[in-house]
């Protein structure tokens, strides 16, 4: 998503006139939506169906149903009952954020939101459908969760994109903070250059197919002595793939794989492992000592960034709220 800023010169009186007209339009829309709710009630529609408007934010309504739904969602995620006015403020802020983001071209599609929703459910070890059913069982519509996700996505992208330079954390500041906390800042580690390899087994294949490919992998482990040989073998082999080299440090690699790499001679392959794709191995091309940030130093850097982001986010939101047209009953 690209973001562009367009500035047009505007006389103060013209700006005042535009703001007045916009406010008038917002009030008219407020009245129209309110009248629609009254007519719906007169027609015998329930208050829930009428979705009576509680606030208008830049011409966009916040309904009592929105407030009710967000209250339930917040209670579900925090186990605390948020006062109604705080919920209204939260929803108002989100409307303002989304409008501001659109000005800079930050406007995720429905599929982007669905993908984020699926990612959330995956982190909870659930499918998207399971998460939806779980929410609905608590009286929360999935659209309510997706609306909050969208607001978080666009605002994070906008703030980080517009203020990338000012949000950077200086390494000297991080090092000084680490030293002040009594942390060395650097730790001994290893840097690994490796190439993942997979002998592909089609989905739904019998276990004998996996066994056959594993035996083939064991045979190749005995023959391959260098990464050059590994590339020669696996690039020409049917139903096999060798990926481009990747470089990672000890801190980036899970413990079990790190142990395997430490036991594997340079140029050789790790023991074969059966996965969903087939039989996988790793060719270890290089292993050399290096220094990496300690966990404490990484924690300090992340905390300093979070503090900068929070301050910038708060100030930015305060600025755009001043220009927003907000009217509540």
Backbone torsions as a table, in degrees:
resi	resn	phi	psi	omega
1	UNK	NA	119.7	-179.0
2	UNK	-90.6	151.8	-178.2
3	UNK	-128.3	129.1	180.0
4	UNK	-128.5	147.4	179.0
5	UNK	-114.5	128.0	179.2
6	UNK	-120.7	123.5	-180.0
7	UNK	-114.4	128.1	179.2
8	UNK	-118.6	134.0	176.9
9	UNK	-65.4	140.3	-177.1
10	UNK	-148.1	129.0	179.0
11	UNK	-67.4	141.6	-179.2
12	UNK	-53.6	-39.4	-179.0
13	UNK	-67.7	-36.8	177.4
14	UNK	-64.8	-42.3	179.0
15	UNK	-60.7	-41.6	-180.0
16	UNK	-65.0	-40.0	179.3
17	UNK	-64.0	-44.6	179.4
18	UNK	-60.6	-44.5	-179.4
19	UNK	-62.7	-39.8	-179.5
20	UNK	-65.6	-43.8	179.3
21	UNK	-63.7	-42.8	-180.0
22	UNK	-61.9	-41.1	179.1
23	UNK	-64.2	-40.9	178.8
24	UNK	-62.2	-42.7	178.6
25	UNK	-61.7	-43.1	-179.6
26	UNK	-61.7	-40.5	-180.0
27	UNK	-67.4	-38.1	177.7
28	UNK	-63.2	-44.0	178.7
29	UNK	-62.7	-38.2	178.9
30	UNK	-59.9	-46.0	-178.9
31	UNK	-66.5	-38.9	180.0
32	UNK	-62.2	-48.2	-179.7
33	UNK	-64.1	-39.1	179.0
34	UNK	-63.9	-41.9	178.0
35	UNK	-64.1	-37.4	178.6
36	UNK	-61.9	-38.3	179.2
37	UNK	-66.1	-41.0	179.6
38	UNK	-63.7	-43.8	179.0
39	UNK	-62.2	-37.8	179.1
40	UNK	-64.0	-40.7	178.9
41	UNK	-66.1	-39.7	179.2
42	UNK	-64.1	-27.3	-179.7
43	UNK	-83.7	1.7	177.2
44	UNK	92.6	15.0	178.7
45	UNK	-85.1	141.4	-177.3
46	UNK	-67.7	157.6	177.9
47	UNK	-56.7	-36.4	179.7
48	UNK	-62.7	-42.3	-179.9
49	UNK	-69.8	-35.1	-178.5
50	UNK	-66.9	-28.3	-179.5
51	UNK	49.5	58.8	-178.1
52	UNK	-57.4	143.7	-174.2
53	UNK	-83.3	131.4	177.5
54	UNK	-98.6	-37.0	-178.8
55	UNK	-145.7	156.9	169.8
56	UNK	-121.0	129.1	-179.6
57	UNK	-123.8	109.6	-177.2
58	UNK	51.7	39.2	178.6
59	UNK	84.0	-1.0	179.4
60	UNK	-103.4	130.3	-176.9
61	UNK	-81.3	146.9	166.1
62	UNK	-114.3	115.2	-175.9
63	UNK	-92.1	164.5	175.8
64	UNK	-63.7	-29.8	176.1
65	UNK	-66.6	-40.1	176.0
66	UNK	-57.6	-44.5	-178.1
67	UNK	-66.5	-42.2	179.2
68	UNK	-62.7	-44.8	-178.9
69	UNK	-65.4	-44.3	-179.3
70	UNK	-66.6	-34.7	177.1
71	UNK	-61.0	-43.0	178.7
72	UNK	-65.8	-42.5	-179.6
73	UNK	-64.0	-43.9	179.7
74	UNK	-63.4	-39.4	178.0
75	UNK	-65.9	-37.5	-179.8
76	UNK	-64.5	-37.0	-175.5
77	UNK	-91.4	-22.8	-177.7
78	UNK	-117.3	-15.7	-175.3
79	UNK	61.0	27.2	176.1
80	UNK	-127.7	140.3	179.7
81	UNK	-85.5	109.5	-178.2
82	UNK	-82.6	133.0	177.5
83	UNK	-57.8	149.3	-176.7
84	UNK	-55.4	-43.1	-177.0
85	UNK	-64.1	-35.6	177.9
86	UNK	-67.0	-36.7	177.2
87	UNK	-65.3	-42.1	178.0
88	UNK	-61.6	-42.3	178.7
89	UNK	-61.7	-41.3	179.9
90	UNK	-62.8	-46.7	179.8
91	UNK	-67.1	-37.1	177.4
92	UNK	-62.8	-46.9	178.7
93	UNK	-58.1	-39.8	-179.0
94	UNK	-66.5	-39.9	176.8
95	UNK	-61.0	-43.4	-179.5
96	UNK	-65.3	-43.0	-179.4
97	UNK	-62.7	-45.3	-177.5
98	UNK	-64.3	-40.4	178.4
99	UNK	-64.5	-43.4	179.9
100	UNK	-62.6	-41.9	-179.1
101	UNK	-63.2	-38.2	179.6
102	UNK	-61.6	-32.7	179.2
103	UNK	-60.9	-27.2	-178.0
104	UNK	-106.8	15.6	175.5
105	UNK	80.0	12.1	178.3
106	UNK	-93.4	96.1	-174.5
107	UNK	-147.2	84.5	-176.6
108	UNK	-62.5	145.6	179.1
109	UNK	-78.4	171.5	177.8
110	UNK	-61.0	-36.1	179.6
111	UNK	-68.6	-33.3	176.0
112	UNK	-63.1	-42.9	180.0
113	UNK	-66.7	-42.1	178.7
114	UNK	-61.6	-38.2	179.3
115	UNK	-65.8	-41.2	177.2
116	UNK	-64.8	-38.2	178.2
117	UNK	-64.1	-43.1	178.1
118	UNK	-65.6	-37.5	177.6
119	UNK	-64.0	-40.0	177.2
120	UNK	-62.3	-45.7	-178.7
121	UNK	-64.1	-36.6	179.4
122	UNK	-63.5	-41.6	178.3
123	UNK	-65.0	-23.7	176.8
124	UNK	-90.5	5.2	-178.4
125	UNK	61.9	40.0	177.4
126	UNK	-131.5	159.3	170.0
127	UNK	-83.9	166.4	178.9
128	UNK	-61.3	-39.9	178.8
129	UNK	-64.3	-39.5	179.2
130	UNK	-65.7	-39.0	177.7
131	UNK	-64.8	-41.6	178.6
132	UNK	-60.0	-46.4	179.8
133	UNK	-63.9	-38.3	178.9
134	UNK	-63.9	-43.2	178.2
135	UNK	-64.1	-46.2	-177.9
136	UNK	-62.9	-32.4	178.6
137	UNK	-67.1	-19.6	177.9
138	UNK	-100.7	8.1	178.0
139	UNK	82.1	18.4	-178.8
140	UNK	-112.1	127.6	178.0
141	UNK	-76.9	143.8	178.8
142	UNK	-60.4	-28.8	179.0
143	UNK	-61.8	-29.8	179.1
144	UNK	-66.8	-43.7	176.6
145	UNK	-65.6	-42.1	-178.9
146	UNK	-65.3	-34.5	178.3
147	UNK	-64.1	-41.7	178.6
148	UNK	-68.5	-38.4	176.9
149	UNK	-59.9	-44.9	-178.8
150	UNK	-60.1	-46.4	-179.2
151	UNK	-61.0	-43.1	178.7
152	UNK	-63.6	-42.7	-178.7
153	UNK	-62.3	-51.4	-174.6
154	UNK	-68.0	-36.7	-177.3
155	UNK	-70.5	-43.5	178.1
156	UNK	-60.8	-45.2	179.6
157	UNK	-63.1	-42.0	-178.2
158	UNK	-66.0	-50.3	-177.5
159	UNK	-64.0	-45.4	-179.8
160	UNK	-67.3	-34.2	179.6
161	UNK	-72.6	-44.1	-176.8
162	UNK	-75.6	-31.3	-173.5
163	UNK	-119.6	32.3	-177.0
164	UNK	-53.9	-47.0	-176.4
165	UNK	-65.2	-47.0	-176.2
166	UNK	-72.4	-16.1	179.1
167	UNK	-87.7	-8.1	-179.4
168	UNK	-65.0	140.8	179.6
169	UNK	-102.3	124.6	-178.8
170	UNK	-69.6	136.2	-179.6
171	UNK	-64.8	-31.8	178.5
172	UNK	-65.0	-40.1	179.3
173	UNK	-65.4	-40.8	179.3
174	UNK	-64.6	-45.3	-179.2
175	UNK	-62.7	-41.0	-179.7
176	UNK	-65.6	-40.8	179.4
177	UNK	-67.2	-37.0	178.2
178	UNK	-66.2	-43.2	179.9
179	UNK	-64.0	-39.6	179.5
180	UNK	-64.6	-31.4	179.9
181	UNK	-83.1	-0.8	179.2
182	UNK	86.1	14.6	-179.0
183	UNK	-98.5	141.8	-178.8
184	UNK	-68.0	-28.0	178.3
185	UNK	89.7	-32.9	-179.1
186	UNK	-126.4	147.3	178.7
187	UNK	-135.9	151.8	177.7
188	UNK	-70.6	139.6	179.7
189	UNK	-157.3	-174.8	176.5
190	UNK	-123.8	149.5	173.4
191	UNK	-110.9	129.3	-176.1
192	UNK	-114.5	131.8	171.1
193	UNK	-109.0	122.7	-172.8
194	UNK	-146.2	163.9	178.0
195	UNK	-130.8	113.6	177.3
196	UNK	-68.2	142.7	-178.6
197	UNK	-129.6	141.8	175.5
198	UNK	-137.6	130.4	169.5
199	UNK	-96.2	108.8	-169.3
200	UNK	-72.9	133.2	173.2
201	UNK	-122.2	119.8	-177.4
202	UNK	-56.8	147.4	179.1
203	UNK	-62.7	142.9	179.1
204	UNK	84.3	2.3	-180.0
205	UNK	-70.7	154.4	178.5
206	UNK	-70.2	159.8	-179.1
207	UNK	-61.0	-26.2	178.6
208	UNK	-63.6	-31.5	178.5
209	UNK	-66.6	-40.7	177.6
210	UNK	-66.3	-40.8	179.3
211	UNK	-62.2	-40.4	-179.2
212	UNK	-64.6	-42.5	-178.8
213	UNK	-71.4	-31.5	177.4
214	UNK	-68.0	-40.1	176.5
215	UNK	-62.7	-38.8	177.7
216	UNK	-63.4	-40.3	179.4
217	UNK	-64.8	-41.5	178.4
218	UNK	-61.7	-39.5	178.2
219	UNK	-64.2	-41.6	-179.5
220	UNK	-68.4	-32.9	178.1
221	UNK	-59.1	-35.4	-179.1
222	UNK	-72.6	-29.6	-175.6
223	UNK	-88.9	-35.4	-175.2
224	UNK	-74.4	123.3	-178.9
225	UNK	-114.9	-18.1	-178.7
226	UNK	-141.9	164.0	177.2
227	UNK	-69.2	-28.0	176.5
228	UNK	-63.9	-42.8	176.6
229	UNK	-63.7	-40.5	179.8
230	UNK	-60.1	-43.2	178.2
231	UNK	-64.4	-40.0	180.0
232	UNK	-64.1	-43.3	-179.1
233	UNK	-67.4	-54.7	-166.9
234	UNK	-81.9	-21.5	176.6
235	UNK	-75.0	-23.2	-179.5
236	UNK	-102.8	-4.3	-176.2
237	UNK	-86.4	133.6	176.9
238	UNK	-65.0	145.7	177.5
239	UNK	53.8	42.4	176.7
240	UNK	-145.8	155.1	179.7
241	UNK	-147.6	141.8	172.9
242	UNK	-125.6	125.8	-175.0
243	UNK	-84.7	167.2	178.3
244	UNK	-65.2	154.4	-178.6
245	UNK	-61.2	142.1	174.4
246	UNK	-124.9	146.8	180.0
247	UNK	-119.0	124.9	179.1
248	UNK	-139.5	155.0	177.1
249	UNK	-98.5	172.4	-179.7
250	UNK	-54.7	-35.6	-177.1
251	UNK	-69.5	-21.6	-176.1
252	UNK	-92.6	-6.8	-171.9
253	UNK	-112.4	133.9	177.0
254	UNK	-57.8	148.2	-176.8
255	UNK	-51.1	-50.3	-178.4
256	UNK	-58.6	-42.4	179.0
257	UNK	-69.2	-36.9	178.9
258	UNK	-61.9	-40.2	178.0
259	UNK	-63.5	-41.5	178.0
260	UNK	-62.6	-43.2	-179.1
261	UNK	-65.0	-36.8	179.7
262	UNK	-67.7	-26.5	179.6
263	UNK	-90.0	-12.0	-175.4
264	UNK	-90.7	127.7	176.5
265	UNK	-65.2	152.1	179.0
266	UNK	-59.9	133.9	178.9
267	UNK	90.2	-9.2	-178.0
268	UNK	-100.1	176.4	-177.1
269	UNK	-107.6	146.0	175.1
270	UNK	-73.1	161.1	178.1
271	UNK	-57.2	144.0	-179.1
272	UNK	-66.9	145.6	179.5
273	UNK	-132.2	132.6	179.6
274	UNK	-82.4	128.0	179.5
275	UNK	-131.4	-175.5	178.6
276	UNK	-64.0	-30.4	-178.2
277	UNK	-79.7	-26.1	-177.0
278	UNK	150.7	-125.3	178.3
279	UNK	-116.7	122.7	-174.8
280	UNK	-116.3	147.5	175.6
281	UNK	-142.4	172.3	176.0
282	UNK	-131.0	128.7	174.8
283	UNK	-89.5	120.7	-179.3
284	UNK	-90.5	109.9	-175.4
285	UNK	-92.1	-28.9	-177.2
286	UNK	-160.3	145.1	175.6
287	UNK	-144.7	120.0	-178.4
288	UNK	-141.6	151.6	-179.7
289	UNK	-67.0	148.4	177.1
290	UNK	-155.1	177.9	175.4
291	UNK	-118.8	139.2	179.0
292	UNK	-130.4	163.2	176.7
293	UNK	-65.4	141.2	175.0
294	UNK	-70.4	158.5	176.0
295	UNK	-54.7	-36.8	-179.7
296	UNK	-64.7	-41.9	-179.5
297	UNK	-66.6	-40.1	177.7
298	UNK	-63.1	-39.2	178.8
299	UNK	-63.8	-41.2	179.1
300	UNK	-63.5	-43.5	-179.8
301	UNK	-62.2	-45.1	-179.6
302	UNK	-64.1	-39.0	179.8
303	UNK	-66.7	-41.7	179.7
304	UNK	-65.0	-38.9	177.9
305	UNK	-65.6	-44.8	-179.4
306	UNK	-60.0	-38.4	179.1
307	UNK	-66.0	-42.3	178.1
308	UNK	-64.5	-44.5	-179.1
309	UNK	-62.1	-44.8	-177.5
310	UNK	-62.6	-42.2	-179.9
311	UNK	-65.5	-44.5	-179.8
312	UNK	-66.5	-41.8	179.8
313	UNK	-61.5	-44.6	-178.3
314	UNK	-64.2	-44.0	-179.0
315	UNK	-67.5	-41.0	-179.9
316	UNK	-63.1	-45.4	179.8
317	UNK	-62.6	-41.3	179.5
318	UNK	-61.1	-38.8	180.0
319	UNK	-65.8	-47.6	-175.6
320	UNK	-75.3	-22.7	175.0
321	UNK	-68.3	-30.7	179.6
322	UNK	-62.4	-33.9	-177.6
323	UNK	-91.3	-4.9	-176.8
324	UNK	-79.7	149.5	176.1
325	UNK	-99.2	105.8	-175.4
326	UNK	-121.5	123.8	179.6
327	UNK	-137.8	121.7	-179.7
328	UNK	-120.8	152.0	179.0
329	UNK	-82.2	NA	NA
